[in-house]
Amino acid sequence: MTELVRCHRRQRAARLPQARAPHVRGNRLRQTGPSWPVLEFAESDYCYGLGPIRLRLQRVNWAQPIPHEGDMWFGVRGIVIDRLGREGAVREMLVRASRVPVPAAAKRPRFRALRSTPV
């Protein structure tokens, strides 16, 4: 009986998502998870592909917007995500500027010195 319980616990623990703790790099608190969510683009919102595509963006070339078909587009690089949520190949493509979300501004955490007496 104990062998079955131990096996069951090992399998269950393997399926749980790993909690990602923040880490410090260069004396600053850094995010460990992906900074961009998984986005789905329709066929009309990206160039050179068929059907909708799910993508986790890695890089957006904000400095060079590209005029194409009377609209502005950005060159993006991202990881293709399949329907089951698995990561696939890295892909570079043009995405319509109105469909690329602007990332949130990086805010520094405020660390305050705790004092026992007021100053």
SEVOLUM-735354 format. One record per atom (N, C-alpha, C): x, y, z; residue number from 1; residue in three letters; chain. Coordinates in steps of 0.001 Angstrom, whole numbers, plus 500000, padded with zeros to 6 digits. Layout:
N
c1;c2;c3;num;residu;chaine
X;Y;Z;NUM;ALA;A
...
***
This chain:
119
c1;c2;c3;num;residu;chaine
500821;498799;500000;1;MET;A
500000;500000;500000;1;MET;A
500864;501264;500000;1;MET;A
501929;501282;500775;2;THR;A
502766;502478;500820;2;THR;A
503481;502703;499502;2;THR;A
503816;501641;498786;3;GLU;A
504473;501789;497488;3;GLU;A
503553;502502;496501;3;GLU;A
502276;502160;496512;4;LEU;A
501332;502812;495604;4;LEU;A
501169;504290;495944;4;LEU;A
501139;504601;497202;5;VAL;A
500990;505996;497606;5;VAL;A
502217;506789;497192;5;VAL;A
503408;506231;497400;6;ARG;A
504620;506933;497004;6;ARG;A
504678;507159;495496;6;ARG;A
504311;506157;494702;7;CYS;A
504322;506308;493251;7;CYS;A
503324;507375;492821;7;CYS;A
502154;507338;493437;8;HIS;A
501134;508314;493088;8;HIS;A
501612;509730;493410;8;HIS;A
502261;509908;494540;9;ARG;A
502748;511237;494910;9;ARG;A
503826;511717;493948;9;ARG;A
504722;510848;493507;10;ARG;A
505762;511244;492565;10;ARG;A
505162;511700;491245;10;ARG;A
504188;510960;490735;11;GLN;A
503562;511336;489468;11;GLN;A
502804;512647;489608;11;GLN;A
502131;512802;490714;12;ARG;A
501354;514021;490910;12;ARG;A
502282;515231;491037;12;ARG;A
503371;515076;491742;13;ALA;A
504310;516186;491900;13;ALA;A
504959;516559;490570;13;ALA;A
505161;515588;489691;14;ALA;A
505776;515868;488400;14;ALA;A
504841;516677;487505;14;ALA;A
503531;516555;487702;15;ARG;A
502579;517263;486859;15;ARG;A
502315;518694;487324;15;ARG;A
502650;519022;488560;16;LEU;A
502391;520357;489063;16;LEU;A
503338;521364;488422;16;LEU;A
502847;522550;488099;17;PRO;A
503754;523560;487522;17;PRO;A
504759;524017;488571;17;PRO;A
505960;524276;488122;18;GLN;A
507010;524723;489016;18;GLN;A
506811;526201;489329;18;GLN;A
506840;526527;490600;19;ALA;A
506731;527925;491003;19;ALA;A
508056;528620;490694;19;ALA;A
507963;529775;490076;20;ARG;A
509166;530510;489726;20;ARG;A
509339;531673;490689;20;ARG;A
510426;531664;491393;21;ALA;A
510712;532724;492344;21;ALA;A
511493;533833;491640;21;ALA;A
511298;535075;492068;22;PRO;A
512092;536151;491479;22;PRO;A
513556;535996;491885;22;PRO;A
514439;536488;491057;23;HIS;A
515859;536420;491373;23;HIS;A
516508;537784;491150;23;HIS;A
517677;537957;491744;24;VAL;A
518382;539226;491672;24;VAL;A
519534;539075;490687;24;VAL;A
519615;539991;489742;25;ARG;A
520715;540013;488778;25;ARG;A
521178;541455;488651;25;ARG;A
522459;541678;488861;26;GLY;A
522988;543037;488776;26;GLY;A
522378;543956;489822;26;GLY;A
522173;543438;491040;27;ASN;A
521593;544178;492165;27;ASN;A
520180;544678;491888;27;ASN;A
519486;544036;490951;28;ARG;A
518097;544397;490667;28;ARG;A
517239;543142;490645;28;ARG;A
516021;543310;491074;29;LEU;A
515072;542216;491068;29;LEU;A
514605;541979;489649;29;LEU;A
514754;540767;489143;30;ARG;A
514380;540445;487768;30;ARG;A
513239;539445;487750;30;ARG;A
512430;539543;486713;31;GLN;A
511329;538611;486516;31;GLN;A
511874;537325;485909;31;GLN;A
511408;536168;486398;32;THR;A
511910;534907;485881;32;THR;A
511021;534307;484812;32;THR;A
509766;534642;484800;33;GLY;A
508842;534068;483822;33;GLY;A
508886;534816;482511;33;GLY;A
508102;534374;481536;34;PRO;A
508070;535082;480263;34;PRO;A
507449;536462;480436;34;PRO;A
508035;537449;479782;35;SER;A
507534;538805;479929;35;SER;A
506342;539082;479021;35;SER;A
506126;538278;478028;36;TRP;A
505008;538445;477113;36;TRP;A
504049;537271;477283;36;TRP;A
502766;537511;477232;37;PRO;A
501816;536404;477242;37;PRO;A
501746;535749;475860;37;PRO;A
501061;534643;475782;38;VAL;A
500843;533987;474496;38;VAL;A
499752;534762;473763;38;VAL;A
500054;535175;472550;39;LEU;A
499118;535961;471740;39;LEU;A
498699;535163;470517;39;LEU;A
497476;535359;470095;40;GLU;A
497001;534704;468882;40;GLU;A
496737;535783;467829;40;GLU;A
497337;535589;466662;41;PHE;A
497191;536527;465561;41;PHE;A
496399;535863;464448;41;PHE;A
495433;536590;463904;42;ALA;A
494664;536096;462761;42;ALA;A
495545;536152;461514;42;ALA;A
495136;535443;460483;43;GLU;A
495905;535406;459243;43;GLU;A
496083;536799;458643;43;GLU;A
495107;537671;458826;44;SER;A
495188;539023;458269;44;SER;A
496096;539947;459084;44;SER;A
496498;539526;460295;45;ASP;A
497314;540370;461168;45;ASP;A
498806;540083;461091;45;ASP;A
499231;539068;460339;46;TYR;A
500657;538812;460171;46;TYR;A
500927;538419;458726;46;TYR;A
502178;538575;458304;47;CYS;A
502538;538306;456905;47;CYS;A
503167;536930;456764;47;CYS;A
502936;536354;455611;48;TYR;A
503617;535142;455158;48;TYR;A
503280;533914;456004;48;TYR;A
501992;533616;456073;49;GLY;A
501547;532414;456756;49;GLY;A
500086;532156;456458;49;GLY;A
499635;530949;456766;50;LEU;A
498237;530578;456552;50;LEU;A
497591;530235;457878;50;LEU;A
496398;530740;458098;51;GLY;A
495650;530437;459314;51;GLY;A
496142;531238;460502;51;GLY;A
495398;531155;461603;52;PRO;A
495822;531869;462812;52;PRO;A
497070;531229;463419;52;PRO;A
497822;532017;464183;53;ILE;A
499048;531512;464803;53;ILE;A
499097;531999;466248;53;ILE;A
499508;531101;467153;54;ARG;A
499710;531451;468559;54;ARG;A
501202;531616;468763;54;ARG;A
501580;532715;469406;55;LEU;A
502986;533075;469493;55;LEU;A
503288;533713;470844;55;LEU;A
504420;533343;471447;56;ARG;A
504930;534052;472618;56;ARG;A
506062;534939;472121;56;ARG;A
505835;536235;472129;57;LEU;A
506813;537172;471582;57;LEU;A
508070;537192;472431;57;LEU;A
509219;537242;471760;58;GLN;A
510500;537380;472437;58;GLN;A
511079;538770;472205;58;GLN;A
510895;539287;470994;59;ARG;A
511493;540569;470643;59;ARG;A
510612;541264;469617;59;ARG;A
510451;542563;469785;60;VAL;A
509739;543395;468817;60;VAL;A
510692;544508;468414;60;VAL;A
510856;544728;467113;61;ASN;A
511737;545779;466616;61;ASN;A
510948;547084;466567;61;ASN;A
510876;547759;467732;62;TRP;A
510103;548992;467842;62;TRP;A
510746;550127;467045;62;TRP;A
512050;550069;466840;63;ALA;A
512771;551176;466210;63;ALA;A
512518;551296;464715;63;ALA;A
512117;550197;464062;64;GLN;A
511945;550232;462608;64;GLN;A
510559;549742;462195;64;GLN;A
509535;550588;462297;65;PRO;A
508232;550181;461762;65;PRO;A
508317;550101;460237;65;PRO;A
507635;549130;459667;66;ILE;A
507711;548876;458228;66;ILE;A
506363;549181;457591;66;ILE;A
506320;550120;456630;67;PRO;A
505060;550358;455918;67;PRO;A
504834;549226;454910;67;PRO;A
503667;548606;454972;68;HIS;A
503343;547484;454082;68;HIS;A
501829;547456;453909;68;HIS;A
501362;547430;452669;69;GLU;A
499935;547381;452333;69;GLU;A
499148;548520;452970;69;GLU;A
499742;549716;453026;70;GLY;A
499045;550878;453553;70;GLY;A
498904;550909;455063;70;GLY;A
499621;550079;455785;71;ASP;A
499548;550033;457239;71;ASP;A
500962;549910;457788;71;ASP;A
501125;550133;459092;72;MET;A
502438;549984;459721;72;MET;A
502544;548600;460348;72;MET;A
503715;547982;460198;73;TRP;A
503976;546638;460689;73;TRP;A
505287;546650;461467;73;TRP;A
505423;545706;462408;74;PHE;A
506661;545539;463160;74;PHE;A
507238;544154;462891;74;PHE;A
508553;544092;462819;75;GLY;A
509226;542802;462747;75;GLY;A
509280;542209;464146;75;GLY;A
508771;541000;464315;76;VAL;A
508756;540347;465632;76;VAL;A
509437;538992;465546;76;VAL;A
509920;538551;466679;77;ARG;A
510499;537213;466806;77;ARG;A
509798;536570;467991;77;ARG;A
509369;535322;467808;78;GLY;A
508650;534651;468883;78;GLY;A
508680;533150;468748;78;GLY;A
508184;532482;469780;79;ILE;A
508110;531026;469816;79;ILE;A
506681;530624;469488;79;ILE;A
506526;529733;468520;80;VAL;A
505205;529245;468127;80;VAL;A
504695;528304;469216;80;VAL;A
503438;528494;469632;81;ILE;A
502797;527668;470652;81;ILE;A
501668;526890;469984;81;ILE;A
501665;525557;470143;82;ASP;A
500615;524761;469519;82;ASP;A
499353;524770;470386;82;ASP;A
498317;524068;469960;83;ARG;A
497028;524074;470664;83;ARG;A
497109;523483;472058;83;ARG;A
498065;522593;472289;84;LEU;A
498213;521969;473601;84;LEU;A
499086;522795;474538;84;LEU;A
499616;523916;474063;85;GLY;A
500426;524778;474902;85;GLY;A
501909;524467;474872;85;GLY;A
502336;523571;473974;86;ARG;A
503759;523229;473883;86;ARG;A
504474;524226;472990;86;ARG;A
505724;524520;473354;87;GLU;A
506527;525448;472565;87;GLU;A
507109;524744;471354;87;GLU;A
507159;525460;470241;88;GLY;A
507690;524903;469006;88;GLY;A
508879;525695;468510;88;GLY;A
508911;525920;467215;89;ALA;A
510036;526594;466576;89;ALA;A
509997;528101;466817;89;ALA;A
511161;528716;466717;90;VAL;A
511269;530171;466778;90;VAL;A
510980;530710;465380;90;VAL;A
510167;531776;465306;91;ARG;A
509763;532290;464008;91;ARG;A
509854;533810;463999;91;ARG;A
510298;534347;462876;92;GLU;A
510338;535796;462674;92;GLU;A
509339;536154;461591;92;GLU;A
508571;537233;461831;93;MET;A
507545;537629;460867;93;MET;A
507171;539083;461071;93;MET;A
506352;539595;460182;94;LEU;A
505802;540940;460304;94;LEU;A
504410;540839;460907;94;LEU;A
504146;541684;461920;95;VAL;A
502837;541713;462572;95;VAL;A
502316;543139;462510;95;VAL;A
501026;543265;462242;96;ARG;A
500382;544573;462161;96;ARG;A
500597;545332;463473;96;ARG;A
500993;546604;463389;97;ALA;A
501344;547406;464572;97;ALA;A
500182;547528;465555;97;ALA;A
498970;547575;465061;98;SER;A
497821;547714;465955;98;SER;A
497562;546453;466769;98;SER;A
498117;545322;466374;99;ARG;A
497899;544054;467082;99;ARG;A
499008;543718;468073;99;ARG;A
500125;544439;468027;100;VAL;A
501219;544173;468961;100;VAL;A
500964;544964;470236;100;VAL;A
500800;544272;471384;101;PRO;A
500547;545012;472623;101;PRO;A
501822;545686;473118;101;PRO;A
501663;546845;473700;102;VAL;A
502798;547554;474280;102;VAL;A
503059;546955;475658;102;VAL;A
504296;546518;475944;103;PRO;A
504568;545914;477253;103;PRO;A
504465;546953;478364;103;PRO;A
504153;546482;479554;104;ALA;A
504069;547374;480705;104;ALA;A
505453;547936;481023;104;ALA;A
505479;549141;481517;105;ALA;A
506753;549762;481877;105;ALA;A
507379;549011;483039;105;ALA;A
508682;548817;482968;106;ALA;A
509391;548136;484042;106;ALA;A
509543;549102;485206;106;ALA;A
508998;548721;486330;107;LYS;A
509077;549571;487505;107;LYS;A
510044;548964;488502;107;LYS;A
510861;549799;489068;108;ARG;A
511800;549330;490077;108;ARG;A
511082;549206;491404;108;ARG;A
511342;548138;492157;109;PRO;A
510727;548041;493480;109;PRO;A
511331;549090;494416;109;PRO;A
510523;549604;495292;110;ARG;A
511005;550604;496235;110;ARG;A
511372;549923;497534;110;ARG;A
512636;549953;497857;111;PHE;A
513108;549396;499114;111;PHE;A
513344;550564;500073;111;PHE;A
512679;550519;501206;112;ARG;A
512829;551584;502182;112;ARG;A
513502;551037;503423;112;ARG;A
514353;551834;503984;113;ALA;A
515010;551448;505238;113;ALA;A
514011;551557;506372;113;ALA;A
513937;550491;507151;114;LEU;A
513044;550501;508300;114;LEU;A
513775;551133;509491;114;LEU;A
513138;552073;510120;115;ARG;A
513758;552745;511258;115;ARG;A
512874;552541;512481;115;ARG;A
513522;552325;513584;116;SER;A
512774;552128;514811;116;SER;A
512298;553459;515400;116;SER;A
513043;554538;515100;117;THR;A
512648;555861;515611;117;THR;A
512411;556791;514440;117;THR;A
511427;557664;514521;118;PRO;A
511191;558600;513406;118;PRO;A
512317;559622;513307;118;PRO;A
512530;560086;512120;119;VAL;A
513596;561063;511872;119;VAL;A
513016;562444;511725;119;VAL;A
***
